[in-house]
Amino acid sequence: MPVYEYICQDCKKITEARSSFAEKEKGLSVTCEHCGSKKMVQYFGNMTVTATFPLH
């Protein structure tokens, strides 16, 4: 299940949210775990890619 990062427009801290692609497409409502604000914007930070097949 993908992990999405959101940054709070009030306290400027990042909150992670796990949801399926289907849930994300329907519209994900995220609450800041630090201050409780609903003013969240998706944050595109570091990305990790894993592979189960040879890449060479």
PyMOL Python script that loads the backbone (N, CA, C, O; Angstrom):
from pymol import cmd

cmd.read_pdbstr("""\
ATOM      1  N   MET A   1       0.854  -1.165   0.000  1.00  0.00           N
ATOM      2  CA  MET A   1       0.000   0.000   0.000  1.00  0.00           C
ATOM      3  C   MET A   1       0.903   1.232   0.000  1.00  0.00           C
ATOM      4  O   MET A   1       1.829   1.320   0.806  1.00  0.00           O
ATOM      5  N   PRO A   2       0.642   2.179  -0.891  1.00  0.00           N
ATOM      6  CA  PRO A   2       1.480   3.376  -0.981  1.00  0.00           C
ATOM      7  C   PRO A   2       1.379   4.269   0.257  1.00  0.00           C
ATOM      8  O   PRO A   2       0.357   4.304   0.942  1.00  0.00           O
ATOM      9  N   VAL A   3       2.458   4.978   0.515  1.00  0.00           N
ATOM     10  CA  VAL A   3       2.508   5.960   1.601  1.00  0.00           C
ATOM     11  C   VAL A   3       2.598   7.339   0.956  1.00  0.00           C
ATOM     12  O   VAL A   3       3.484   7.592   0.139  1.00  0.00           O
ATOM     13  N   TYR A   4       1.692   8.217   1.321  1.00  0.00           N
ATOM     14  CA  TYR A   4       1.672   9.577   0.800  1.00  0.00           C
ATOM     15  C   TYR A   4       2.072  10.527   1.914  1.00  0.00           C
ATOM     16  O   TYR A   4       1.730  10.307   3.076  1.00  0.00           O
ATOM     17  N   GLU A   5       2.790  11.574   1.566  1.00  0.00           N
ATOM     18  CA  GLU A   5       3.197  12.571   2.543  1.00  0.00           C
ATOM     19  C   GLU A   5       2.422  13.858   2.285  1.00  0.00           C
ATOM     20  O   GLU A   5       2.255  14.293   1.145  1.00  0.00           O
ATOM     21  N   TYR A   6       1.960  14.447   3.371  1.00  0.00           N
ATOM     22  CA  TYR A   6       1.228  15.710   3.304  1.00  0.00           C
ATOM     23  C   TYR A   6       1.886  16.698   4.243  1.00  0.00           C
ATOM     24  O   TYR A   6       2.348  16.330   5.323  1.00  0.00           O
ATOM     25  N   ILE A   7       1.928  17.976   3.823  1.00  0.00           N
ATOM     26  CA  ILE A   7       2.481  19.015   4.687  1.00  0.00           C
ATOM     27  C   ILE A   7       1.331  19.899   5.165  1.00  0.00           C
ATOM     28  O   ILE A   7       0.453  20.283   4.392  1.00  0.00           O
ATOM     29  N   CYS A   8       1.359  20.206   6.443  1.00  0.00           N
ATOM     30  CA  CYS A   8       0.308  21.014   7.064  1.00  0.00           C
ATOM     31  C   CYS A   8       0.553  22.492   6.749  1.00  0.00           C
ATOM     32  O   CYS A   8       1.663  22.992   6.930  1.00  0.00           O
ATOM     33  N   GLN A   9      -0.470  23.175   6.287  1.00  0.00           N
ATOM     34  CA  GLN A   9      -0.347  24.593   5.984  1.00  0.00           C
ATOM     35  C   GLN A   9      -0.348  25.448   7.246  1.00  0.00           C
ATOM     36  O   GLN A   9       0.006  26.625   7.189  1.00  0.00           O
ATOM     37  N   ASP A  10      -0.739  24.877   8.383  1.00  0.00           N
ATOM     38  CA  ASP A  10      -0.734  25.626   9.641  1.00  0.00           C
ATOM     39  C   ASP A  10       0.597  25.490  10.382  1.00  0.00           C
ATOM     40  O   ASP A  10       1.237  26.495  10.690  1.00  0.00           O
ATOM     41  N   CYS A  11       1.021  24.249  10.670  1.00  0.00           N
ATOM     42  CA  CYS A  11       2.234  24.062  11.477  1.00  0.00           C
ATOM     43  C   CYS A  11       3.467  23.694  10.650  1.00  0.00           C
ATOM     44  O   CYS A  11       4.575  23.634  11.185  1.00  0.00           O
ATOM     45  N   LYS A  12       3.280  23.446   9.332  1.00  0.00           N
ATOM     46  CA  LYS A  12       4.389  23.147   8.401  1.00  0.00           C
ATOM     47  C   LYS A  12       5.081  21.818   8.670  1.00  0.00           C
ATOM     48  O   LYS A  12       6.214  21.624   8.231  1.00  0.00           O
ATOM     49  N   LYS A  13       4.437  20.903   9.373  1.00  0.00           N
ATOM     50  CA  LYS A  13       5.017  19.587   9.639  1.00  0.00           C
ATOM     51  C   LYS A  13       4.418  18.569   8.679  1.00  0.00           C
ATOM     52  O   LYS A  13       3.318  18.755   8.158  1.00  0.00           O
ATOM     53  N   ILE A  14       5.161  17.487   8.456  1.00  0.00           N
ATOM     54  CA  ILE A  14       4.759  16.459   7.495  1.00  0.00           C
ATOM     55  C   ILE A  14       4.068  15.301   8.210  1.00  0.00           C
ATOM     56  O   ILE A  14       4.508  14.848   9.267  1.00  0.00           O
ATOM     57  N   THR A  15       2.970  14.831   7.603  1.00  0.00           N
ATOM     58  CA  THR A  15       2.216  13.686   8.092  1.00  0.00           C
ATOM     59  C   THR A  15       2.155  12.662   6.977  1.00  0.00           C
ATOM     60  O   THR A  15       1.939  13.021   5.820  1.00  0.00           O
ATOM     61  N   GLU A  16       2.343  11.384   7.308  1.00  0.00           N
ATOM     62  CA  GLU A  16       2.242  10.310   6.334  1.00  0.00           C
ATOM     63  C   GLU A  16       0.851   9.696   6.381  1.00  0.00           C
ATOM     64  O   GLU A  16       0.249   9.566   7.447  1.00  0.00           O
ATOM     65  N   ALA A  17       0.351   9.322   5.208  1.00  0.00           N
ATOM     66  CA  ALA A  17      -0.950   8.655   5.111  1.00  0.00           C
ATOM     67  C   ALA A  17      -0.816   7.446   4.200  1.00  0.00           C
ATOM     68  O   ALA A  17      -0.296   7.558   3.089  1.00  0.00           O
ATOM     69  N   ARG A  18      -1.280   6.296   4.661  1.00  0.00           N
ATOM     70  CA  ARG A  18      -1.273   5.074   3.845  1.00  0.00           C
ATOM     71  C   ARG A  18      -2.675   4.870   3.291  1.00  0.00           C
ATOM     72  O   ARG A  18      -3.660   4.916   4.027  1.00  0.00           O
ATOM     73  N   SER A  19      -2.751   4.645   1.990  1.00  0.00           N
ATOM     74  CA  SER A  19      -4.048   4.344   1.388  1.00  0.00           C
ATOM     75  C   SER A  19      -3.824   3.657   0.054  1.00  0.00           C
ATOM     76  O   SER A  19      -2.748   3.753  -0.535  1.00  0.00           O
ATOM     77  N   SER A  20      -4.840   2.970  -0.410  1.00  0.00           N
ATOM     78  CA  SER A  20      -4.764   2.313  -1.713  1.00  0.00           C
ATOM     79  C   SER A  20      -4.885   3.375  -2.801  1.00  0.00           C
ATOM     80  O   SER A  20      -5.280   4.510  -2.536  1.00  0.00           O
ATOM     81  N   PHE A  21      -4.542   2.993  -4.024  1.00  0.00           N
ATOM     82  CA  PHE A  21      -4.682   3.920  -5.147  1.00  0.00           C
ATOM     83  C   PHE A  21      -6.139   4.326  -5.323  1.00  0.00           C
ATOM     84  O   PHE A  21      -6.432   5.480  -5.635  1.00  0.00           O
ATOM     85  N   ALA A  22      -7.052   3.378  -5.123  1.00  0.00           N
ATOM     86  CA  ALA A  22      -8.485   3.656  -5.278  1.00  0.00           C
ATOM     87  C   ALA A  22      -8.947   4.698  -4.258  1.00  0.00           C
ATOM     88  O   ALA A  22      -9.672   5.632  -4.603  1.00  0.00           O
ATOM     89  N   GLU A  23      -8.526   4.536  -3.002  1.00  0.00           N
ATOM     90  CA  GLU A  23      -8.893   5.515  -1.961  1.00  0.00           C
ATOM     91  C   GLU A  23      -8.328   6.892  -2.287  1.00  0.00           C
ATOM     92  O   GLU A  23      -8.998   7.906  -2.091  1.00  0.00           O
ATOM     93  N   LYS A  24      -7.097   6.927  -2.784  1.00  0.00           N
ATOM     94  CA  LYS A  24      -6.448   8.203  -3.130  1.00  0.00           C
ATOM     95  C   LYS A  24      -7.196   8.894  -4.256  1.00  0.00           C
ATOM     96  O   LYS A  24      -7.394  10.108  -4.220  1.00  0.00           O
ATOM     97  N   GLU A  25      -7.615   8.122  -5.261  1.00  0.00           N
ATOM     98  CA  GLU A  25      -8.342   8.677  -6.397  1.00  0.00           C
ATOM     99  C   GLU A  25      -9.699   9.246  -5.993  1.00  0.00           C
ATOM    100  O   GLU A  25     -10.154  10.231  -6.574  1.00  0.00           O
ATOM    101  N   LYS A  26     -10.350   8.634  -5.000  1.00  0.00           N
ATOM    102  CA  LYS A  26     -11.658   9.111  -4.531  1.00  0.00           C
ATOM    103  C   LYS A  26     -11.536  10.413  -3.751  1.00  0.00           C
ATOM    104  O   LYS A  26     -12.506  11.159  -3.623  1.00  0.00           O
ATOM    105  N   GLY A  27     -10.344  10.684  -3.231  1.00  0.00           N
ATOM    106  CA  GLY A  27     -10.136  11.888  -2.434  1.00  0.00           C
ATOM    107  C   GLY A  27      -9.830  11.508  -1.001  1.00  0.00           C
ATOM    108  O   GLY A  27     -10.696  11.013  -0.279  1.00  0.00           O
ATOM    109  N   LEU A  28      -8.618  11.737  -0.603  1.00  0.00           N
ATOM    110  CA  LEU A  28      -8.148  11.336   0.709  1.00  0.00           C
ATOM    111  C   LEU A  28      -8.239  12.526   1.661  1.00  0.00           C
ATOM    112  O   LEU A  28      -7.715  13.599   1.363  1.00  0.00           O
ATOM    113  N   SER A  29      -8.887  12.346   2.782  1.00  0.00           N
ATOM    114  CA  SER A  29      -8.987  13.400   3.796  1.00  0.00           C
ATOM    115  C   SER A  29      -7.944  13.124   4.878  1.00  0.00           C
ATOM    116  O   SER A  29      -8.049  12.148   5.622  1.00  0.00           O
ATOM    117  N   VAL A  30      -6.940  13.992   4.957  1.00  0.00           N
ATOM    118  CA  VAL A  30      -5.833  13.785   5.889  1.00  0.00           C
ATOM    119  C   VAL A  30      -5.878  14.860   6.972  1.00  0.00           C
ATOM    120  O   VAL A  30      -6.083  16.039   6.684  1.00  0.00           O
ATOM    121  N   THR A  31      -5.685  14.437   8.217  1.00  0.00           N
ATOM    122  CA  THR A  31      -5.619  15.349   9.355  1.00  0.00           C
ATOM    123  C   THR A  31      -4.190  15.376   9.872  1.00  0.00           C
ATOM    124  O   THR A  31      -3.561  14.325  10.000  1.00  0.00           O
ATOM    125  N   CYS A  32      -3.671  16.553  10.170  1.00  0.00           N
ATOM    126  CA  CYS A  32      -2.313  16.687  10.689  1.00  0.00           C
ATOM    127  C   CYS A  32      -2.215  15.982  12.039  1.00  0.00           C
ATOM    128  O   CYS A  32      -3.005  16.242  12.947  1.00  0.00           O
ATOM    129  N   GLU A  33      -1.230  15.084  12.158  1.00  0.00           N
ATOM    130  CA  GLU A  33      -1.058  14.349  13.420  1.00  0.00           C
ATOM    131  C   GLU A  33      -0.396  15.209  14.486  1.00  0.00           C
ATOM    132  O   GLU A  33      -0.326  14.802  15.646  1.00  0.00           O
ATOM    133  N   HIS A  34       0.089  16.390  14.116  1.00  0.00           N
ATOM    134  CA  HIS A  34       0.779  17.265  15.058  1.00  0.00           C
ATOM    135  C   HIS A  34      -0.148  18.322  15.669  1.00  0.00           C
ATOM    136  O   HIS A  34      -0.104  18.569  16.874  1.00  0.00           O
ATOM    137  N   CYS A  35      -0.996  18.950  14.820  1.00  0.00           N
ATOM    138  CA  CYS A  35      -1.837  20.036  15.339  1.00  0.00           C
ATOM    139  C   CYS A  35      -3.335  19.817  15.102  1.00  0.00           C
ATOM    140  O   CYS A  35      -4.159  20.584  15.600  1.00  0.00           O
ATOM    141  N   GLY A  36      -3.692  18.761  14.336  1.00  0.00           N
ATOM    142  CA  GLY A  36      -5.102  18.462  14.103  1.00  0.00           C
ATOM    143  C   GLY A  36      -5.737  19.227  12.955  1.00  0.00           C
ATOM    144  O   GLY A  36      -6.941  19.103  12.733  1.00  0.00           O
ATOM    145  N   SER A  37      -4.967  20.010  12.223  1.00  0.00           N
ATOM    146  CA  SER A  37      -5.495  20.802  11.111  1.00  0.00           C
ATOM    147  C   SER A  37      -5.904  19.913   9.946  1.00  0.00           C
ATOM    148  O   SER A  37      -5.347  18.832   9.754  1.00  0.00           O
ATOM    149  N   LYS A  38      -6.870  20.369   9.175  1.00  0.00           N
ATOM    150  CA  LYS A  38      -7.299  19.689   7.951  1.00  0.00           C
ATOM    151  C   LYS A  38      -6.715  20.371   6.716  1.00  0.00           C
ATOM    152  O   LYS A  38      -6.992  19.950   5.593  1.00  0.00           O
ATOM    153  N   LYS A  39      -5.915  21.415   6.908  1.00  0.00           N
ATOM    154  CA  LYS A  39      -5.326  22.164   5.790  1.00  0.00           C
ATOM    155  C   LYS A  39      -4.036  21.479   5.341  1.00  0.00           C
ATOM    156  O   LYS A  39      -2.931  21.927   5.648  1.00  0.00           O
ATOM    157  N   MET A  40      -4.210  20.378   4.606  1.00  0.00           N
ATOM    158  CA  MET A  40      -3.075  19.563   4.186  1.00  0.00           C
ATOM    159  C   MET A  40      -2.889  19.615   2.675  1.00  0.00           C
ATOM    160  O   MET A  40      -3.862  19.626   1.922  1.00  0.00           O
ATOM    161  N   VAL A  41      -1.633  19.648   2.237  1.00  0.00           N
ATOM    162  CA  VAL A  41      -1.289  19.650   0.822  1.00  0.00           C
ATOM    163  C   VAL A  41      -0.308  18.511   0.598  1.00  0.00           C
ATOM    164  O   VAL A  41       0.614  18.309   1.389  1.00  0.00           O
ATOM    165  N   GLN A  42      -0.512  17.763  -0.490  1.00  0.00           N
ATOM    166  CA  GLN A  42       0.395  16.640  -0.737  1.00  0.00           C
ATOM    167  C   GLN A  42       1.807  17.156  -0.952  1.00  0.00           C
ATOM    168  O   GLN A  42       2.029  18.141  -1.655  1.00  0.00           O
ATOM    169  N   TYR A  43       2.754  16.470  -0.332  1.00  0.00           N
ATOM    170  CA  TYR A  43       4.167  16.831  -0.339  1.00  0.00           C
ATOM    171  C   TYR A  43       4.929  15.737  -1.076  1.00  0.00           C
ATOM    172  O   TYR A  43       4.782  14.556  -0.762  1.00  0.00           O
ATOM    173  N   PHE A  44       5.733  16.122  -2.044  1.00  0.00           N
ATOM    174  CA  PHE A  44       6.513  15.161  -2.810  1.00  0.00           C
ATOM    175  C   PHE A  44       7.957  15.239  -2.349  1.00  0.00           C
ATOM    176  O   PHE A  44       8.742  16.041  -2.853  1.00  0.00           O
ATOM    177  N   GLY A  45       8.297  14.398  -1.387  1.00  0.00           N
ATOM    178  CA  GLY A  45       9.644  14.378  -0.821  1.00  0.00           C
ATOM    179  C   GLY A  45      10.456  13.260  -1.436  1.00  0.00           C
ATOM    180  O   GLY A  45      10.433  13.059  -2.650  1.00  0.00           O
ATOM    181  N   ASN A  46      11.168  12.537  -0.606  1.00  0.00           N
ATOM    182  CA  ASN A  46      11.999  11.430  -1.069  1.00  0.00           C
ATOM    183  C   ASN A  46      11.141  10.294  -1.595  1.00  0.00           C
ATOM    184  O   ASN A  46      10.014  10.085  -1.145  1.00  0.00           O
ATOM    185  N   MET A  47      11.686   9.567  -2.548  1.00  0.00           N
ATOM    186  CA  MET A  47      10.968   8.450  -3.129  1.00  0.00           C
ATOM    187  C   MET A  47      11.861   7.218  -3.081  1.00  0.00           C
ATOM    188  O   MET A  47      13.051   7.295  -3.387  1.00  0.00           O
ATOM    189  N   THR A  48      11.293   6.095  -2.701  1.00  0.00           N
ATOM    190  CA  THR A  48      12.024   4.839  -2.657  1.00  0.00           C
ATOM    191  C   THR A  48      11.434   3.895  -3.687  1.00  0.00           C
ATOM    192  O   THR A  48      10.217   3.728  -3.772  1.00  0.00           O
ATOM    193  N   VAL A  49      12.308   3.281  -4.464  1.00  0.00           N
ATOM    194  CA  VAL A  49      11.866   2.324  -5.474  1.00  0.00           C
ATOM    195  C   VAL A  49      12.517   0.981  -5.174  1.00  0.00           C
ATOM    196  O   VAL A  49      13.727   0.902  -4.964  1.00  0.00           O
ATOM    197  N   THR A  50      11.716  -0.061  -5.156  1.00  0.00           N
ATOM    198  CA  THR A  50      12.258  -1.403  -4.966  1.00  0.00           C
ATOM    199  C   THR A  50      11.907  -2.240  -6.180  1.00  0.00           C
ATOM    200  O   THR A  50      10.859  -2.048  -6.797  1.00  0.00           O
ATOM    201  N   ALA A  51      12.784  -3.165  -6.520  1.00  0.00           N
ATOM    202  CA  ALA A  51      12.553  -4.010  -7.691  1.00  0.00           C
ATOM    203  C   ALA A  51      12.749  -5.467  -7.279  1.00  0.00           C
ATOM    204  O   ALA A  51      13.581  -5.783  -6.429  1.00  0.00           O
ATOM    205  N   THR A  52      11.974  -6.336  -7.895  1.00  0.00           N
ATOM    206  CA  THR A  52      12.109  -7.768  -7.616  1.00  0.00           C
ATOM    207  C   THR A  52      12.682  -8.505  -8.826  1.00  0.00           C
ATOM    208  O   THR A  52      12.653  -9.734  -8.889  1.00  0.00           O
ATOM    209  N   PHE A  53      13.196  -7.746  -9.772  1.00  0.00           N
ATOM    210  CA  PHE A  53      13.789  -8.344 -10.968  1.00  0.00           C
ATOM    211  C   PHE A  53      15.122  -7.641 -11.249  1.00  0.00           C
ATOM    212  O   PHE A  53      15.318  -6.513 -10.797  1.00  0.00           O
ATOM    213  N   PRO A  54      16.029  -8.268 -11.972  1.00  0.00           N
ATOM    214  CA  PRO A  54      17.319  -7.637 -12.278  1.00  0.00           C
ATOM    215  C   PRO A  54      17.141  -6.382 -13.135  1.00  0.00           C
ATOM    216  O   PRO A  54      16.359  -6.379 -14.085  1.00  0.00           O
ATOM    217  N   LEU A  55      17.855  -5.343 -12.801  1.00  0.00           N
ATOM    218  CA  LEU A  55      17.766  -4.091 -13.545  1.00  0.00           C
ATOM    219  C   LEU A  55      18.901  -3.927 -14.556  1.00  0.00           C
ATOM    220  O   LEU A  55      19.062  -2.836 -15.104  1.00  0.00           O
ATOM    221  N   HIS A  56      19.676  -4.943 -14.818  1.00  0.00           N
ATOM    222  CA  HIS A  56      20.780  -4.819 -15.784  1.00  0.00           C
ATOM    223  C   HIS A  56      20.555  -5.611 -17.044  1.00  0.00           C
ATOM    224  O   HIS A  56      21.398  -5.599 -17.940  1.00  0.00           O
TER     225      HIS A  56
END
""", "prot")
cmd.dss("prot")
cmd.show_as("cartoon", "prot")
cmd.util.cbc("prot")
cmd.orient("prot")
